[in-house]
Amino acid sequence: MQETPMKEESSADILQQWRDKRSQEEGLFLRILQENEKLKSILEDINVQNFSMKSTIRILQQDKERQESLTAELYTKLAESANAIKRKEPDRNLVWSLIDGDGYVFLPELLKKGEAGGRDAALMLRDGIAQYLAKLPDSPSNPVMWAMIFLSKERLEAVLSRTETCSVENFKLFVKGFSKAHPLFSFIEVGASKEAADYKIREHLNKLVGNRQMYKILVGVDHDNGYGAALSAELTAGHENRLVLLKAHDIVATEIAALGLPTAEIPGLFMNEKLVIKAISPKVGYSYAIMASPEVTGAAEKGSPGSTVAKLPASKGPPPGLAKPSVWKRDSSPRDPPPCNLFYLTGNCQHMDYDCEYGHKYVLSEAERKQLALGAQQQPCKFANKDQECWIEHCIYGHKCPRGPLCSFYAAKTCKFEGKGMHTR
């Protein structure tokens, strides 16, 4: 077959094609320009926003720095104010020791040294407390220590002497040395009443424990359940962080141990067991109160300087093995001077070596001892006569009038037995 010749494009067609392509390119270019303008506009907006944000950040940073400066200044002022308040407020640095001296007895080796022993005991107490405080995390740097030992000196002197722990003179010198060794350490006399020390300690505890300056109160009462209620009340009141048990005895009273108080111990200062009075010799004469005239002579009538009941280990009746004596005979011992009641009835006269006016060198028969005991019974016990509890286990003096309810002197209100119940059977 014969090929058909291709139709040649005319110049007009080519020109039109070029124009169409050119138009497309121009449209594309125009769109690119438009998009570019939009992007420029967006970029300008972003730049504006960025500038604004930078300005805001700069302002915020300045505000932050200003606030930090104000905060630091405020903290400085608060610290200064706190220090000023602290300077005005009293330090919580008081450390008080309340000790029952009737139960907490210093070691014999200290007591027998007299004044020097008292000084040593005070320093041991001070140093022992300081060592305990040093172990506490919030211990004050300048603790002020007070120590008050409550006791019946007369009663303790009698017990110390009767148990041969130390002499009365040694104990008096010990007290002197203890008090002189520290300006805030002292023995406090509470009288002969059995509960006097308990009352004093409870009242001092109640008044002191709430003091704003109080850091610790050490209570020396581990031997006596009677303090349990008072200590428990202070624990309930929120003072548990201020109370410390100053432990001295091997056996702690049940109610005290149950409180769970923190404890402080000072080795070598207090006896860890109670003093025990030795049994009196069966040769010593005692009697029950019997019917007799209240008029007596000799040592039984006057009462020797050493005849004070608080200085005796005596009994409310005769010891085992001693027969009840017969009726007392007036002037049954015509010796001059008369025999000393304390020496012959208890084996101990504390005034024997310096101011007792009665005799100590006689050799008395059993009958004479019994008569001496009967004569002592004609004198009223000074505790019972004042309606106080007689603490002495074997009191040689009368707790009942020998004439009983038939006493004519009692009816006339002239009987020297004045205590309640001393004329009843």
Order of alpha helices (4+ residues) and beta strands (2+ residues): alpha-beta-alpha-alpha-beta-alpha-alpha-beta-alpha-beta-alpha-beta-alpha-beta-alpha-alpha-alpha-alpha-alpha
